[in-house]
Amino acid sequence: MKYYLGWLCLLPLWVQAAQVVRLASLDWPPYTGSQLEQQGETTVLLRQVFASMQLEVQTEFFPWSRAIRASEKTGALYAGYFPEYQIDNPKFILSDSLGSSELGFVEATAQPLGQLSFTVLPQYQLGVVQDYVNLTEVDQMIATGQLKPQVAISDRLNILKVALGRLDLAVIDRRVLLYLLEHDTEVKRLASGKVQFNSSLTELKTLHLALRREAAHQQLIEKFNQHLQKVKSGSAAISPPSG
């Protein structure tokens, strides 16, 4: 008990007052989403970890760029955001891995592209989502001007563009594509049977919680990582935060 109270004293006052951690996220099914059951599987995992720490999580959903901006300023309402790939951003501290995301490309079934390589990508009209991290080599090629992709505001729009022949391919997470094809009414109607995941060129990325870089958040993320491993192994006792 003394150890717990000592650690709690290190938390910011906004956490101590109600033992609530406020986070920002985005609609990225099946991982996160305001309309998903329990707000998505990654949200469920975070909630379980924080519950084992006797802390409650409140998540609000925004467009991706806004979720990051809402978390990065000192004193912001949101302590951080999720899920984030393993990136080097000095403004944030990343947790241990929450899971993984297989990034690849959606293509038209009527014009499959076969074995892809980074050297052939400039031949195609490529789509990406605004401010999303892509395959590492793709981002490097965009930065150097080797690739000039069309930028959309969501994965679902890129799927529809590929289905309608406006793009040759678009960067996407495999499970996001499969989820939208099954559950999104418009995507299912317009793209079902017309698009598929090209498995020839993929990158597995880890998913993380990103907290704003502050001393108290460093303490919080260290504690979070300890409880994360316990929850993953099934050894953590999870109970609702005390009121």
ZAKOLKE-737582 format. One record per residue (C-alpha): x, y negated, z; residue number from 0. Coordinates in Angstrom, 1 decimal, m for minus. Each point is the difference from the previous one (the first is absolute). Example, Ala and Ser with C-alpha at 12.3 -4.5 7.8 and 13.67 -1.06 7.14 Angstrom:
residues 2
+--------+--------+--------+-----+
!     c1 !     c2 !     c3 !   n !
+--------+--------+--------+-----+
!   12.3 !    4.5 !    7.8 !   0 !
!    1.4 !   m3.4 !   m0.7 !   1 !
+--------+--------+--------+-----+
END
This chain:
residues 243
+--------+--------+--------+-----+
!     c1 !     c2 !     c3 !   n !
+--------+--------+--------+-----+
!    0.0 !    0.0 !    0.0 !   0 !
!    2.8 !   m2.4 !    0.9 !   1 !
!    1.6 !    0.8 !   m3.4 !   2 !
!   m3.2 !   m0.7 !   m1.8 !   3 !
!   m0.6 !   m3.3 !    1.8 !   4 !
!    3.5 !   m1.1 !   m0.7 !   5 !
!   m0.3 !    0.7 !   m3.7 !   6 !
!   m3.4 !   m1.8 !   m0.1 !   7 !
!    1.5 !   m3.1 !    1.4 !   8 !
!    2.2 !   m0.2 !   m3.1 !   9 !
!   m3.0 !   m0.3 !   m2.3 !  10 !
!   m1.2 !   m3.3 !   m1.2 !  11 !
!   m2.8 !   m1.6 !    2.0 !  12 !
!   m2.5 !    0.6 !   m2.9 !  13 !
!    0.6 !    3.8 !    0.4 !  14 !
!    0.0 !   m0.1 !    3.8 !  15 !
!   m3.3 !   m1.9 !    0.3 !  16 !
!   m2.2 !    2.6 !   m1.6 !  17 !
!    2.5 !    2.8 !   m0.8 !  18 !
!   m0.9 !   m0.5 !   m3.7 !  19 !
!    2.5 !    0.1 !   m2.9 !  20 !
!   m1.4 !   m1.9 !   m3.1 !  21 !
!    1.2 !    1.2 !   m3.3 !  22 !
!   m0.6 !   m0.9 !   m3.7 !  23 !
!   m0.5 !    2.5 !   m2.7 !  24 !
!   m1.4 !    0.5 !   m3.5 !  25 !
!   m2.6 !    2.1 !   m1.8 !  26 !
!    2.3 !    2.8 !   m1.3 !  27 !
!   m2.0 !    3.3 !    0.2 !  28 !
!    0.4 !    2.6 !    1.3 !  29 !
!    2.7 !   m1.5 !    2.2 !  30 !
!   m1.8 !   m3.2 !    1.2 !  31 !
!   m3.3 !   m1.8 !   m0.8 !  32 !
!   m2.8 !   m1.9 !    1.7 !  33 !
!   m2.6 !    2.3 !   m1.6 !  34 !
!    1.7 !    3.3 !    0.7 !  35 !
!   m0.9 !    2.4 !    2.8 !  36 !
!    1.8 !   m1.3 !    3.1 !  37 !
!    1.7 !   m2.5 !   m2.4 !  38 !
!    2.3 !    2.6 !   m1.6 !  39 !
!    2.4 !    2.7 !    1.0 !  40 !
!    3.0 !   m2.3 !    0.7 !  41 !
!   m2.2 !   m2.2 !    2.2 !  42 !
!   m1.2 !    3.1 !    1.9 !  43 !
!    3.6 !    0.9 !    0.7 !  44 !
!    0.9 !   m3.4 !    1.2 !  45 !
!   m3.0 !   m0.1 !    2.2 !  46 !
!    1.0 !    3.3 !    1.6 !  47 !
!    3.5 !   m1.1 !    0.7 !  48 !
!   m1.0 !   m3.3 !    1.6 !  49 !
!   m2.7 !    1.8 !    2.0 !  50 !
!    2.7 !    2.3 !    1.4 !  51 !
!    1.7 !   m3.3 !    1.1 !  52 !
!   m3.2 !   m1.3 !    1.6 !  53 !
!   m0.3 !   m2.6 !   m2.7 !  54 !
!   m2.9 !   m0.7 !   m2.3 !  55 !
!    0.4 !   m0.9 !   m3.7 !  56 !
!   m2.1 !   m2.4 !   m1.9 !  57 !
!    0.5 !    0.0 !   m3.7 !  58 !
!   m1.2 !   m2.6 !   m2.5 !  59 !
!    0.2 !    0.6 !   m3.8 !  60 !
!    1.3 !   m2.5 !   m2.5 !  61 !
!    1.4 !   m0.1 !   m3.5 !  62 !
!    3.6 !    1.3 !    0.3 !  63 !
!    1.9 !   m3.3 !   m0.3 !  64 !
!   m2.3 !   m1.7 !    2.5 !  65 !
!    0.4 !    2.9 !    2.5 !  66 !
!    3.8 !   m0.6 !    0.0 !  67 !
!   m0.3 !   m3.8 !    0.2 !  68 !
!   m2.5 !    0.3 !    2.9 !  69 !
!    2.6 !    1.9 !    2.0 !  70 !
!    3.3 !   m1.8 !   m0.7 !  71 !
!   m0.2 !   m3.3 !    1.8 !  72 !
!    1.0 !   m0.3 !    3.7 !  73 !
!   m3.1 !    0.0 !    2.2 !  74 !
!   m2.3 !    1.4 !   m2.8 !  75 !
!   m3.1 !    1.8 !    1.1 !  76 !
!    1.2 !    3.3 !   m1.5 !  77 !
!    3.1 !    1.6 !    1.4 !  78 !
!    0.7 !    1.7 !   m3.3 !  79 !
!   m1.4 !    2.0 !   m2.9 !  80 !
!   m0.1 !    3.5 !   m1.5 !  81 !
!    0.7 !    2.1 !   m1.9 !  82 !
!    3.3 !   m1.2 !   m1.3 !  83 !
!    2.7 !    1.8 !   m2.0 !  84 !
!    3.6 !    0.2 !    1.3 !  85 !
!    1.1 !   m3.4 !   m1.0 !  86 !
!    2.6 !   m2.5 !    1.3 !  87 !
!   m2.0 !   m3.0 !    1.2 !  88 !
!    1.8 !   m2.0 !    2.8 !  89 !
!   m3.4 !   m1.4 !    1.1 !  90 !
!   m1.3 !    3.4 !    1.1 !  91 !
!    1.0 !    3.1 !    2.0 !  92 !
!   m1.1 !    3.4 !   m1.4 !  93 !
!   m1.2 !    3.0 !    1.9 !  94 !
!    1.1 !    3.5 !   m0.6 !  95 !
!   m1.8 !    1.7 !   m2.9 !  96 !
!   m3.8 !    0.3 !    0.3 !  97 !
!   m0.2 !    2.2 !   m3.1 !  98 !
!    0.9 !   m0.1 !   m3.7 !  99 !
!   m1.2 !   m1.4 !   m3.3 ! 100 !
!    0.8 !    1.6 !   m3.4 ! 101 !
!    0.4 !   m2.8 !   m2.5 ! 102 !
!   m0.3 !    0.8 !   m3.7 ! 103 !
!   m2.0 !   m1.1 !   m3.0 ! 104 !
!   m3.6 !    0.4 !   m1.2 ! 105 !
!   m0.3 !    0.6 !   m3.8 ! 106 !
!   m2.8 !    0.7 !   m2.5 ! 107 !
!   m0.8 !    3.6 !   m0.5 ! 108 !
!   m0.6 !   m0.7 !   m3.7 ! 109 !
!    3.6 !   m1.3 !   m0.3 ! 110 !
!    2.1 !    1.8 !    2.5 ! 111 !
!    3.5 !   m1.4 !    0.2 ! 112 !
!    1.8 !    3.3 !    0.8 ! 113 !
!    3.3 !   m0.1 !    1.7 ! 114 !
!    0.6 !   m3.5 !    1.1 ! 115 !
!    3.4 !   m1.6 !    0.8 ! 116 !
!    0.9 !   m3.6 !    1.0 ! 117 !
!    1.7 !   m0.6 !   m3.3 ! 118 !
!   m3.2 !    0.5 !   m2.0 ! 119 !
!   m2.3 !   m2.1 !    2.3 ! 120 !
!    0.7 !   m3.3 !   m1.9 ! 121 !
!   m1.7 !    1.6 !   m3.0 ! 122 !
!   m3.4 !    0.1 !    1.8 ! 123 !
!   m2.4 !   m2.5 !    1.3 ! 124 !
!    0.3 !    0.4 !    3.7 ! 125 !
!   m2.3 !   m1.1 !    2.8 ! 126 !
!    0.9 !   m0.8 !    3.6 ! 127 !
!   m2.0 !   m1.4 !    3.0 ! 128 !
!    0.9 !   m3.5 !    1.2 ! 129 !
!    2.6 !    0.0 !    2.8 ! 130 !
!    0.0 !    3.8 !    0.3 ! 131 !
!    3.3 !    1.8 !    0.3 ! 132 !
!    0.5 !    2.3 !   m3.0 ! 133 !
!    2.5 !    2.8 !   m0.7 ! 134 !
!    3.4 !   m1.4 !    0.9 ! 135 !
!    1.4 !    0.1 !   m3.5 ! 136 !
!   m3.2 !   m1.6 !   m1.4 ! 137 !
!    0.3 !   m3.0 !    2.3 ! 138 !
!    3.7 !   m0.4 !   m0.9 ! 139 !
!   m0.9 !    0.1 !   m3.7 ! 140 !
!   m2.8 !   m2.6 !    0.6 ! 141 !
!    2.5 !   m2.2 !    1.9 ! 142 !
!    2.5 !    0.1 !   m2.9 ! 143 !
!   m2.6 !   m0.6 !   m2.7 ! 144 !
!    0.3 !    3.5 !   m1.5 ! 145 !
!   m3.7 !    0.6 !    0.8 ! 146 !
!   m2.8 !   m2.6 !   m0.4 ! 147 !
!   m3.1 !    1.6 !    1.5 ! 148 !
!   m3.5 !   m1.2 !    0.1 ! 149 !
!   m0.9 !   m0.9 !    3.5 ! 150 !
!   m3.5 !    0.9 !    1.5 ! 151 !
!   m1.5 !   m0.6 !    3.4 ! 152 !
!   m0.8 !    3.6 !    0.7 ! 153 !
!    0.7 !    3.6 !   m0.9 ! 154 !
!   m3.6 !    0.6 !   m1.1 ! 155 !
!    0.4 !   m2.8 !   m2.7 ! 156 !
!    3.1 !    1.7 !   m1.3 ! 157 !
!   m1.7 !    3.4 !   m0.2 ! 158 !
!   m2.8 !   m1.6 !   m2.0 ! 159 !
!    2.4 !   m1.7 !   m2.3 ! 160 !
!    1.8 !    3.3 !   m0.7 ! 161 !
!   m3.3 !    1.7 !   m0.6 ! 162 !
!   m1.1 !   m2.7 !   m2.4 ! 163 !
!    3.3 !    0.0 !   m1.9 ! 164 !
!    1.2 !   m3.4 !    1.2 ! 165 !
!    3.0 !    1.5 !    1.7 ! 166 !
!    2.2 !    3.0 !   m0.8 ! 167 !
!    0.7 !    0.7 !    3.6 ! 168 !
!   m0.1 !   m1.6 !    3.5 ! 169 !
!    1.9 !    0.6 !    3.2 ! 170 !
!   m2.2 !    1.7 !    2.6 ! 171 !
!    0.0 !    2.3 !    3.0 ! 172 !
!   m1.1 !    3.5 !   m0.9 ! 173 !
!   m2.6 !    0.3 !    2.8 ! 174 !
!   m1.4 !   m3.5 !   m0.6 ! 175 !
!   m0.6 !    0.9 !   m3.6 ! 176 !
!   m1.7 !    3.3 !    0.9 ! 177 !
!   m2.1 !   m1.7 !    2.7 ! 178 !
!   m1.3 !   m2.8 !   m2.2 ! 179 !
!   m0.8 !    2.4 !   m2.8 ! 180 !
!   m2.2 !    2.0 !    2.4 ! 181 !
!   m1.5 !   m2.7 !    2.2 ! 182 !
!    0.0 !   m3.4 !   m1.9 ! 183 !
!   m3.2 !   m0.2 !   m2.0 ! 184 !
!    1.3 !   m2.1 !   m2.8 ! 185 !
!    3.3 !    1.8 !   m0.3 ! 186 !
!   m1.8 !    3.3 !    0.0 ! 187 !
!   m2.4 !   m1.1 !   m2.7 ! 188 !
!    2.6 !   m1.6 !   m2.3 ! 189 !
!    3.2 !    1.9 !    0.6 ! 190 !
!   m0.9 !    3.5 !    1.1 ! 191 !
!    1.5 !    2.4 !   m2.5 ! 192 !
!    1.8 !   m2.8 !   m1.7 ! 193 !
!    3.0 !   m0.5 !    2.2 ! 194 !
!    2.4 !    2.2 !    1.9 ! 195 !
!    3.2 !   m0.2 !    2.2 ! 196 !
!    3.2 !    0.4 !   m1.9 ! 197 !
!    2.2 !    2.1 !    2.4 ! 198 !
!    3.2 !   m0.2 !   m2.0 ! 199 !
!    1.4 !   m3.2 !    1.6 ! 200 !
!   m0.9 !   m0.5 !    3.6 ! 201 !
!    1.5 !   m1.4 !    3.2 ! 202 !
!   m1.0 !    1.1 !    3.6 ! 203 !
!   m0.1 !   m3.0 !    2.3 ! 204 !
!   m0.6 !    0.0 !    3.8 ! 205 !
!   m2.8 !   m2.1 !    1.6 ! 206 !
!    0.6 !   m2.2 !    3.0 ! 207 !
!   m1.5 !   m2.4 !    2.5 ! 208 !
!    1.6 !   m3.5 !   m0.4 ! 209 !
!    0.1 !   m2.2 !    3.0 ! 210 !
!    1.2 !   m3.6 !    0.0 ! 211 !
!    3.6 !   m0.3 !    1.1 ! 212 !
!   m0.2 !   m1.1 !    3.6 ! 213 !
!    1.6 !    1.3 !    3.2 ! 214 !
!   m3.3 !    1.2 !    1.4 ! 215 !
!   m0.9 !    1.8 !   m3.2 ! 216 !
!    3.4 !    1.7 !    0.0 ! 217 !
!   m0.9 !    1.5 !    3.4 ! 218 !
!   m3.5 !    0.9 !   m1.3 ! 219 !
!    1.3 !    1.7 !   m3.1 ! 220 !
!    2.5 !    2.1 !    2.0 ! 221 !
!   m2.8 !    1.2 !    2.2 ! 222 !
!   m2.3 !    0.5 !   m3.0 ! 223 !
!    2.7 !    2.3 !   m1.6 ! 224 !
!    0.2 !    2.1 !    3.1 ! 225 !
!   m3.8 !    0.5 !    0.1 ! 226 !
!   m0.2 !    0.5 !   m3.7 ! 227 !
!    2.2 !    3.0 !    0.2 ! 228 !
!   m2.0 !    1.4 !    2.8 ! 229 !
!   m3.3 !   m0.5 !   m1.9 ! 230 !
!    1.5 !    1.6 !   m3.1 ! 231 !
!    1.1 !    3.0 !    2.0 ! 232 !
!   m3.4 !    0.2 !    1.8 ! 233 !
!    1.6 !   m0.4 !    3.4 ! 234 !
!   m1.4 !   m3.5 !    0.8 ! 235 !
!   m3.0 !   m0.4 !    2.4 ! 236 !
!   m2.3 !   m2.4 !   m1.7 ! 237 !
!   m2.6 !   m1.9 !    2.0 ! 238 !
!   m1.9 !   m3.3 !   m0.6 ! 239 !
!    1.8 !   m3.1 !    1.3 ! 240 !
!   m1.2 !   m1.0 !    3.5 ! 241 !
!   m2.1 !   m3.1 !    0.1 ! 242 !
+--------+--------+--------+-----+
END
